[in-house]
Amino acid sequence: MVGFGMSTSTQIISGHLGNLELAAASLGNNGIQMFAYGILMGMGSAVETLCGQAYGAQKYEMLGIYLLRSTILLTGTGFFITLI
């Protein structure tokens, strides 16, 4: 909700500046969002598969390890993407 709200407010403000500025802001927001969401959603989907397999095999210890490692890895990736 916050991410979309920030994107919407940026487009509203740049829409008041002119058509070219609105187009630039829209392309920039969409490019960054697709880049960040694409990477994090891809990594999250891989974790979802591993966790589902561990839960189905009743290997709850591995499920915890997958969740802990993925939390650390996804958080670190999110901070790195934020810097970019």
A tleap script that builds the chain and sets N, CA, C and O, in Angstrom:
source leaprc.protein.ff14SB
mol = sequence {
  NMET VAL GLY PHE GLY MET SER THR SER THR
  GLN ILE ILE SER GLY HIE LEU GLY ASN LEU
  GLU LEU ALA ALA ALA SER LEU GLY ASN ASN
  GLY ILE GLN MET PHE ALA TYR GLY ILE LEU
  MET GLY MET GLY SER ALA VAL GLU THR LEU
  CYS GLY GLN ALA TYR GLY ALA GLN LYS TYR
  GLU MET LEU GLY ILE TYR LEU LEU ARG SER
  THR ILE LEU LEU THR GLY THR GLY PHE PHE
  ILE THR LEU CILE
}
set mol.1.N position { 0.826 -1.177 0.000 }
set mol.1.CA position { 0.000 0.000 0.000 }
set mol.1.C position { 0.880 1.254 0.000 }
set mol.1.O position { 0.618 2.208 -0.732 }
set mol.2.N position { 1.920 1.236 0.827 }
set mol.2.CA position { 2.808 2.394 0.901 }
set mol.2.C position { 3.566 2.580 -0.405 }
set mol.2.O position { 3.720 3.704 -0.882 }
set mol.3.N position { 4.040 1.481 -0.983 }
set mol.3.CA position { 4.780 1.565 -2.245 }
set mol.3.C position { 3.939 2.134 -3.368 }
set mol.3.O position { 4.399 2.983 -4.131 }
set mol.4.N position { 2.713 1.669 -3.469 }
set mol.4.CA position { 1.840 2.185 -4.517 }
set mol.4.C position { 1.422 3.616 -4.229 }
set mol.4.O position { 1.242 4.412 -5.150 }
set mol.5.N position { 1.267 3.945 -2.950 }
set mol.5.CA position { 0.920 5.325 -2.590 }
set mol.5.C position { 2.031 6.296 -2.954 }
set mol.5.O position { 1.771 7.397 -3.440 }
set mol.6.N position { 3.268 5.882 -2.716 }
set mol.6.CA position { 4.399 6.748 -3.077 }
set mol.6.C position { 4.489 6.909 -4.582 }
set mol.6.O position { 4.756 8.006 -5.072 }
set mol.7.N position { 4.271 5.834 -5.320 }
set mol.7.CA position { 4.310 5.896 -6.774 }
set mol.7.C position { 3.204 6.796 -7.307 }
set mol.7.O position { 3.430 7.588 -8.221 }
set mol.8.N position { 2.027 6.675 -6.745 }
set mol.8.CA position { 0.897 7.481 -7.193 }
set mol.8.C position { 1.117 8.958 -6.897 }
set mol.8.O position { 0.839 9.809 -7.741 }
set mol.9.N position { 1.618 9.267 -5.698 }
set mol.9.CA position { 1.848 10.677 -5.356 }
set mol.9.C position { 2.947 11.282 -6.233 }
set mol.9.O position { 2.865 12.454 -6.597 }
set mol.10.N position { 3.963 10.504 -6.571 }
set mol.10.CA position { 5.009 10.996 -7.469 }
set mol.10.C position { 4.436 11.301 -8.843 }
set mol.10.O position { 4.788 12.311 -9.453 }
set mol.11.N position { 3.567 10.446 -9.330 }
set mol.11.CA position { 2.973 10.671 -10.647 }
set mol.11.C position { 1.998 11.844 -10.632 }
set mol.11.O position { 1.882 12.557 -11.629 }
set mol.12.N position { 1.305 12.054 -9.535 }
set mol.12.CA position { 0.400 13.204 -9.437 }
set mol.12.C position { 1.186 14.499 -9.469 }
set mol.12.O position { 0.829 15.434 -10.186 }
set mol.13.N position { 2.252 14.553 -8.694 }
set mol.13.CA position { 3.068 15.779 -8.645 }
set mol.13.C position { 3.723 16.041 -9.989 }
set mol.13.O position { 3.714 17.172 -10.475 }
set mol.14.N position { 4.296 14.996 -10.600 }
set mol.14.CA position { 4.955 15.207 -11.884 }
set mol.14.C position { 3.948 15.468 -13.002 }
set mol.14.O position { 4.309 16.063 -14.018 }
set mol.15.N position { 2.700 15.039 -12.843 }
set mol.15.CA position { 1.667 15.347 -13.812 }
set mol.15.C position { 1.343 16.823 -13.846 }
set mol.15.O position { 0.957 17.350 -14.889 }
set mol.16.N position { 1.495 17.503 -12.713 }
set mol.16.CA position { 1.277 18.949 -12.667 }
set mol.16.C position { 2.415 19.703 -13.348 }
set mol.16.O position { 2.232 20.845 -13.769 }
set mol.17.N position { 3.572 19.088 -13.460 }
set mol.17.CA position { 4.718 19.759 -14.087 }
set mol.17.C position { 4.633 19.728 -15.611 }
set mol.17.O position { 5.050 20.680 -16.272 }
set mol.18.N position { 4.099 18.649 -16.174 }
set mol.18.CA position { 3.985 18.561 -17.625 }
set mol.18.C position { 3.921 17.118 -18.095 }
set mol.18.O position { 4.123 16.184 -17.320 }
set mol.19.N position { 3.635 16.955 -19.378 }
set mol.19.CA position { 3.494 15.610 -19.947 }
set mol.19.C position { 4.809 14.852 -19.999 }
set mol.19.O position { 4.846 13.654 -19.719 }
set mol.20.N position { 5.880 15.533 -20.353 }
set mol.20.CA position { 7.179 14.873 -20.443 }
set mol.20.C position { 7.650 14.401 -19.067 }
set mol.20.O position { 8.191 13.304 -18.930 }
set mol.21.N position { 7.442 15.232 -18.061 }
set mol.21.CA position { 7.833 14.861 -16.699 }
set mol.21.C position { 7.003 13.684 -16.184 }
set mol.21.O position { 7.512 12.797 -15.500 }
set mol.22.N position { 5.709 13.699 -16.530 }
set mol.22.CA position { 4.838 12.589 -16.126 }
set mol.22.C position { 5.278 11.290 -16.777 }
set mol.22.O position { 5.300 10.247 -16.124 }
set mol.23.N position { 5.628 11.339 -18.048 }
set mol.23.CA position { 6.089 10.140 -18.746 }
set mol.23.C position { 7.395 9.631 -18.146 }
set mol.23.O position { 7.572 8.425 -17.971 }
set mol.24.N position { 8.306 10.542 -17.832 }
set mol.24.CA position { 9.584 10.132 -17.241 }
set mol.24.C position { 9.385 9.511 -15.862 }
set mol.24.O position { 9.992 8.488 -15.545 }
set mol.25.N position { 8.543 10.124 -15.050 }
set mol.25.CA position { 8.288 9.588 -13.703 }
set mol.25.C position { 7.603 8.232 -13.779 }
set mol.25.O position { 7.914 7.331 -13.000 }
set mol.26.N position { 6.679 8.084 -14.708 }
set mol.26.CA position { 5.965 6.820 -14.859 }
set mol.26.C position { 6.903 5.703 -15.296 }
set mol.26.O position { 6.864 4.607 -14.737 }
set mol.27.N position { 7.743 5.968 -16.288 }
set mol.27.CA position { 8.705 4.959 -16.736 }
set mol.27.C position { 9.707 4.620 -15.642 }
set mol.27.O position { 10.052 3.453 -15.455 }
set mol.28.N position { 10.171 5.620 -14.929 }
set mol.28.CA position { 11.125 5.374 -13.839 }
set mol.28.C position { 10.525 4.546 -12.733 }
set mol.28.O position { 11.145 3.590 -12.267 }
set mol.29.N position { 9.313 4.899 -12.300 }
set mol.29.CA position { 8.658 4.135 -11.234 }
set mol.29.C position { 8.387 2.702 -11.653 }
set mol.29.O position { 8.643 1.769 -10.892 }
set mol.30.N position { 7.873 2.525 -12.858 }
set mol.30.CA position { 7.569 1.167 -13.314 }
set mol.30.C position { 8.829 0.334 -13.496 }
set mol.30.O position { 8.839 -0.854 -13.175 }
set mol.31.N position { 9.882 0.942 -14.005 }
set mol.31.CA position { 11.135 0.211 -14.180 }
set mol.31.C position { 11.721 -0.253 -12.867 }
set mol.31.O position { 12.139 -1.404 -12.742 }
set mol.32.N position { 11.756 0.631 -11.888 }
set mol.32.CA position { 12.312 0.279 -10.576 }
set mol.32.C position { 11.433 -0.744 -9.876 }
set mol.32.O position { 11.943 -1.691 -9.277 }
set mol.33.N position { 10.124 -0.566 -9.943 }
set mol.33.CA position { 9.235 -1.510 -9.267 }
set mol.33.C position { 9.326 -2.900 -9.879 }
set mol.33.O position { 9.357 -3.893 -9.153 }
set mol.34.N position { 9.368 -2.979 -11.177 }
set mol.34.CA position { 9.460 -4.290 -11.817 }
set mol.34.C position { 10.812 -4.947 -11.546 }
set mol.34.O position { 10.886 -6.165 -11.385 }
set mol.35.N position { 11.872 -4.157 -11.496 }
set mol.35.CA position { 13.194 -4.685 -11.183 }
set mol.35.C position { 13.219 -5.258 -9.771 }
set mol.35.O position { 13.630 -6.399 -9.560 }
set mol.36.N position { 12.780 -4.464 -8.818 }
set mol.36.CA position { 12.829 -4.888 -7.414 }
set mol.36.C position { 11.848 -6.024 -7.143 }
set mol.36.O position { 12.213 -7.023 -6.524 }
set mol.37.N position { 10.611 -5.878 -7.600 }
set mol.37.CA position { 9.617 -6.914 -7.348 }
set mol.37.C position { 9.963 -8.202 -8.075 }
set mol.37.O position { 9.720 -9.292 -7.558 }
set mol.38.N position { 10.526 -8.088 -9.261 }
set mol.38.CA position { 10.888 -9.282 -10.020 }
set mol.38.C position { 11.932 -10.114 -9.306 }
set mol.38.O position { 11.813 -11.337 -9.222 }
set mol.39.N position { 12.944 -9.456 -8.797 }
set mol.39.CA position { 14.005 -10.184 -8.088 }
set mol.39.C position { 13.481 -10.793 -6.796 }
set mol.39.O position { 13.696 -11.976 -6.531 }
set mol.40.N position { 12.790 -9.986 -5.988 }
set mol.40.CA position { 12.330 -10.480 -4.695 }
set mol.40.C position { 11.219 -11.518 -4.836 }
set mol.40.O position { 11.170 -12.470 -4.057 }
set mol.41.N position { 10.332 -11.355 -5.808 }
set mol.41.CA position { 9.278 -12.356 -6.005 }
set mol.41.C position { 9.861 -13.664 -6.527 }
set mol.41.O position { 9.388 -14.738 -6.154 }
set mol.42.N position { 10.880 -13.594 -7.382 }
set mol.42.CA position { 11.537 -14.807 -7.858 }
set mol.42.C position { 12.208 -15.562 -6.730 }
set mol.42.O position { 12.113 -16.786 -6.646 }
set mol.43.N position { 12.884 -14.833 -5.869 }
set mol.43.CA position { 13.539 -15.479 -4.734 }
set mol.43.C position { 12.502 -16.034 -3.757 }
set mol.43.O position { 12.691 -17.115 -3.198 }
set mol.44.N position { 11.418 -15.303 -3.553 }
set mol.44.CA position { 10.359 -15.776 -2.663 }
set mol.44.C position { 9.670 -17.021 -3.196 }
set mol.44.O position { 9.279 -17.893 -2.419 }
set mol.45.N position { 9.519 -17.115 -4.504 }
set mol.45.CA position { 8.899 -18.305 -5.101 }
set mol.45.C position { 9.774 -19.534 -4.908 }
set mol.45.O position { 9.265 -20.631 -4.681 }
set mol.46.N position { 11.074 -19.358 -4.996 }
set mol.46.CA position { 11.981 -20.485 -4.761 }
set mol.46.C position { 11.883 -20.976 -3.322 }
set mol.46.O position { 11.896 -22.180 -3.065 }
set mol.47.N position { 11.785 -20.041 -2.394 }
set mol.47.CA position { 11.657 -20.413 -0.981 }
set mol.47.C position { 10.321 -21.109 -0.736 }
set mol.47.O position { 10.245 -22.053 0.051 }
set mol.48.N position { 9.283 -20.651 -1.400 }
set mol.48.CA position { 7.964 -21.264 -1.244 }
set mol.48.C position { 7.996 -22.734 -1.653 }
set mol.48.O position { 7.379 -23.575 -0.999 }
set mol.49.N position { 8.704 -23.043 -2.717 }
set mol.49.CA position { 8.818 -24.418 -3.176 }
set mol.49.C position { 9.570 -25.271 -2.163 }
set mol.49.O position { 9.139 -26.371 -1.817 }
set mol.50.N position { 10.692 -24.752 -1.695 }
set mol.50.CA position { 11.485 -25.510 -0.717 }
set mol.50.C position { 10.727 -25.731 0.587 }
set mol.50.O position { 10.769 -26.824 1.152 }
set mol.51.N position { 10.036 -24.701 1.064 }
set mol.51.CA position { 9.296 -24.832 2.317 }
set mol.51.C position { 8.129 -25.802 2.174 }
set mol.51.O position { 7.837 -26.563 3.097 }
set mol.52.N position { 7.463 -25.780 1.029 }
set mol.52.CA position { 6.374 -26.721 0.794 }
set mol.52.C position { 6.851 -28.161 0.779 }
set mol.52.O position { 6.189 -29.049 1.318 }
set mol.53.N position { 7.994 -28.391 0.165 }
set mol.53.CA position { 8.547 -29.748 0.141 }
set mol.53.C position { 8.958 -30.205 1.536 }
set mol.53.O position { 8.713 -31.351 1.912 }
set mol.54.N position { 9.575 -29.326 2.295 }
set mol.54.CA position { 9.999 -29.691 3.653 }
set mol.54.C position { 8.795 -29.969 4.544 }
set mol.54.O position { 8.816 -30.900 5.350 }
set mol.55.N position { 7.748 -29.166 4.403 }
set mol.55.CA position { 6.550 -29.386 5.209 }
set mol.55.C position { 5.857 -30.690 4.817 }
set mol.55.O position { 5.400 -31.436 5.684 }
set mol.56.N position { 5.780 -30.965 3.519 }
set mol.56.CA position { 5.151 -32.192 3.056 }
set mol.56.C position { 5.904 -33.432 3.483 }
set mol.56.O position { 5.294 -34.470 3.738 }
set mol.57.N position { 7.225 -33.340 3.566 }
set mol.57.CA position { 8.039 -34.482 3.997 }
set mol.57.C position { 8.150 -34.547 5.523 }
set mol.57.O position { 8.844 -35.410 6.060 }
set mol.58.N position { 7.474 -33.646 6.211 }
set mol.58.CA position { 7.483 -33.542 7.673 }
set mol.58.C position { 8.890 -33.355 8.227 }
set mol.58.O position { 9.233 -33.884 9.284 }
set mol.59.N position { 9.693 -32.596 7.496 }
set mol.59.CA position { 11.034 -32.233 7.964 }
set mol.59.C position { 10.957 -30.791 8.471 }
set mol.59.O position { 11.385 -29.849 7.804 }
set mol.60.N position { 10.403 -30.656 9.661 }
set mol.60.CA position { 10.124 -29.334 10.206 }
set mol.60.C position { 11.405 -28.572 10.564 }
set mol.60.O position { 11.421 -27.341 10.546 }
set mol.61.N position { 12.465 -29.295 10.886 }
set mol.61.CA position { 13.741 -28.629 11.179 }
set mol.61.C position { 14.281 -27.949 9.923 }
set mol.61.O position { 14.781 -26.826 9.987 }
set mol.62.N position { 14.179 -28.628 8.785 }
set mol.62.CA position { 14.632 -28.039 7.528 }
set mol.62.C position { 13.744 -26.856 7.130 }
set mol.62.O position { 14.220 -25.876 6.558 }
set mol.63.N position { 12.461 -26.962 7.439 }
set mol.63.CA position { 11.544 -25.861 7.162 }
set mol.63.C position { 11.976 -24.614 7.920 }
set mol.63.O position { 11.978 -23.516 7.364 }
set mol.64.N position { 12.340 -24.777 9.179 }
set mol.64.CA position { 12.823 -23.647 9.969 }
set mol.64.C position { 14.124 -23.083 9.425 }
set mol.64.O position { 14.312 -21.867 9.394 }
set mol.65.N position { 15.016 -23.956 8.999 }
set mol.65.CA position { 16.290 -23.505 8.430 }
set mol.65.C position { 16.050 -22.741 7.141 }
set mol.65.O position { 16.655 -21.693 6.917 }
set mol.66.N position { 15.166 -23.262 6.285 }
set mol.66.CA position { 14.850 -22.554 5.035 }
set mol.66.C position { 14.263 -21.176 5.318 }
set mol.66.O position { 14.637 -20.193 4.680 }
set mol.67.N position { 13.349 -21.108 6.270 }
set mol.67.CA position { 12.717 -19.829 6.577 }
set mol.67.C position { 13.717 -18.826 7.150 }
set mol.67.O position { 13.686 -17.648 6.793 }
set mol.68.N position { 14.593 -19.281 8.026 }
set mol.68.CA position { 15.588 -18.392 8.608 }
set mol.68.C position { 16.573 -17.896 7.557 }
set mol.68.O position { 16.850 -16.699 7.479 }
set mol.69.N position { 17.097 -18.799 6.758 }
set mol.69.CA position { 18.050 -18.399 5.721 }
set mol.69.C position { 17.411 -17.492 4.689 }
set mol.69.O position { 18.024 -16.519 4.249 }
set mol.70.N position { 16.177 -17.803 4.297 }
set mol.70.CA position { 15.521 -16.971 3.292 }
set mol.70.C position { 15.196 -15.586 3.845 }
set mol.70.O position { 15.254 -14.599 3.113 }
set mol.71.N position { 14.856 -15.507 5.123 }
set mol.71.CA position { 14.596 -14.199 5.728 }
set mol.71.C position { 15.845 -13.344 5.699 }
set mol.71.O position { 15.787 -12.161 5.361 }
set mol.72.N position { 16.966 -13.932 6.051 }
set mol.72.CA position { 18.231 -13.187 6.048 }
set mol.72.C position { 18.609 -12.798 4.619 }
set mol.72.O position { 18.988 -11.654 4.367 }
set mol.73.N position { 18.509 -13.731 3.697 }
set mol.73.CA position { 18.896 -13.471 2.312 }
set mol.73.C position { 17.981 -12.446 1.640 }
set mol.73.O position { 18.464 -11.543 0.957 }
set mol.74.N position { 16.677 -12.575 1.825 }
set mol.74.CA position { 15.741 -11.628 1.216 }
set mol.74.C position { 15.863 -10.230 1.833 }
set mol.74.O position { 15.729 -9.230 1.128 }
set mol.75.N position { 16.112 -10.159 3.127 }
set mol.75.CA position { 16.302 -8.857 3.768 }
set mol.75.C position { 17.571 -8.187 3.250 }
set mol.75.O position { 17.572 -6.995 2.943 }
set mol.76.N position { 18.648 -8.959 3.155 }
set mol.76.CA position { 19.889 -8.398 2.615 }
set mol.76.C position { 19.740 -7.957 1.175 }
set mol.76.O position { 20.250 -6.904 0.791 }
set mol.77.N position { 19.048 -8.749 0.373 }
set mol.77.CA position { 18.809 -8.372 -1.021 }
set mol.77.C position { 17.942 -7.126 -1.106 }
set mol.77.O position { 18.175 -6.260 -1.950 }
set mol.78.N position { 16.943 -7.032 -0.234 }
set mol.78.CA position { 16.088 -5.844 -0.220 }
set mol.78.C position { 16.854 -4.597 0.127 }
set mol.78.O position { 16.642 -3.553 -0.491 }
set mol.79.N position { 17.748 -4.676 1.107 }
set mol.79.CA position { 18.585 -3.512 1.447 }
set mol.79.C position { 19.513 -3.141 0.295 }
set mol.79.O position { 19.722 -1.960 0.013 }
set mol.80.N position { 20.068 -4.149 -0.366 }
set mol.80.CA position { 20.961 -3.886 -1.505 }
set mol.80.C position { 20.206 -3.225 -2.655 }
set mol.80.O position { 20.707 -2.284 -3.271 }
set mol.81.N position { 18.999 -3.717 -2.943 }
set mol.81.CA position { 18.187 -3.116 -4.004 }
set mol.81.C position { 17.795 -1.698 -3.634 }
set mol.81.O position { 17.734 -0.826 -4.500 }
set mol.82.N position { 17.531 -1.459 -2.363 }
set mol.82.CA position { 17.189 -0.102 -1.915 }
set mol.82.C position { 18.329 0.860 -2.195 }
set mol.82.O position { 18.093 2.002 -2.586 }
set mol.83.N position { 19.558 0.415 -2.000 }
set mol.83.CA position { 20.707 1.267 -2.274 }
set mol.83.C position { 20.854 1.566 -3.769 }
set mol.83.O position { 21.266 2.659 -4.159 }
set mol.84.N position { 20.509 0.580 -4.593 }
set mol.84.CA position { 20.597 0.785 -6.041 }
set mol.84.C position { 19.563 1.794 -6.458 }
set mol.84.O position { 19.458 2.120 -7.640 }
savepdb mol mol.pdb
quit
